[in-house]
Amino acid sequence: MDLISRIKELCKERRITVAQLEQECGLGKKTIANWGKSSPSVDKLSKIADYFGVSIDFLLDREEPETDSFDEIRDELERLRMDPDLRVLLSAGAGLTREDLEMVIAMAKRMRGE
């Protein structure tokens, strides 16, 4: 799969347009389409890779993603949202400061023996 096709596929998974991606990443209009004629800079490729949480090698079709697909992650979040006990934990965590949240995560890891 070529670079532009890979980016379009990632956009489709995220339910955004290429134009929205360009705007979110601070790229000019039609920047990605122009990559069919000229090579992108490493800086611009890095912005796209970071946005999707993938490596540049993945964008260039040199490796498979290490994370689950977007649909699998969305399904897991939905499962968490529907579980009453987990929903309480998630909603309680929403109002915590970053420091408090890190403390809760550290306690949970200790409880699991990590």
N, C-alpha and C positions, 0 to 999 in steps of 0.2 A: 504494500500500500504506500502511495507517495505521501509526502508531507501534508499537502493541502487536503487530501482525502482523509488522512488521519485526524487532522484538526476538525474537519467537518463532522466526522463520526463522533468525536469527543463533544462537540457542540450539540449534536443531536441527543446524546446521552444526557447532557445537562439541560436540554430544552432551552437553548439560547441560539441566537443567530450568530453568524460569523461577524456581522457588523457590531452586535452587542459585545462580543469578545474583544474586538479591536478597541472599542470604546473603554471597556473595563480595564484593558491592559495599557491604555494610553497610546495606542497605535493610530496612525492615520487611516482614513477610509480607503478601502481596497488594498491595504498593505499586504494582507495575506494572499489575495488573488494575484498580486504582482510577483509573489514568490514562485509562480510558475515560469516567470521569465528571468528572474534574478534570485540569487541566494540571499536568504535573510541573514542579518547580523546575529551573532551569538547572544547579544543583549536582548534582542527582540524574541529570539527563540526561547531564551530563559524566562522571559515574562509569560509566554504561553505555557511553558512547562510548569512553572510555579502555579499559575492559575488553575491548572488541571491536577496538580499534585503528581505529575509524572516526570520522568527524566527526558532530557533532550534526545537521548538514544531511543527512547520509546517513540517520540515524535518522528524521528527519522527511520522508524521501523527496524531498529537494531536490537530491540529487546521487548519482552512482554512486560506488562505492568505487574508490579509487585502487590498492589492493593486489589481488593475486590472491585467488581464493576460498580458503577454508580447505582444501578438498579438494585443490586444486592445490599448496598449500604442503605439505600432508602427503605428497602423492605425490613432490614434489621431495626432501623430507627422507628418504623411504624410498629413493629412488634414490641419494642420497648415502651412506646407511647401507650399501647393498649393494655399493658400489664399494670394493674392498679398499684402494686407495691413499688415497681420501678418508676411509675409516673410520679408518685409522691417524692421519691428521691430526686428525680430530674427537676421537678418544680421547686423543691427546696434549694437545690443547687443554683437555680437561676438568679437568686438574690445575693449570693455570696460574693465577697471580694475575691480577687485573684489569689491573695494570700490564704484566705480561709478555704478556698476550693483546693489549693495545693495541699493544705493540711488534711483535708478530708480524703483526698486521693491517697496520700501517704498512709493514713490510718487504714484505709481499705486494703492497700497492698500488704501491710503488716498482718492484717487479719487473715489474708489468703496465704501468708507465708512467703511472700515475694521479697 
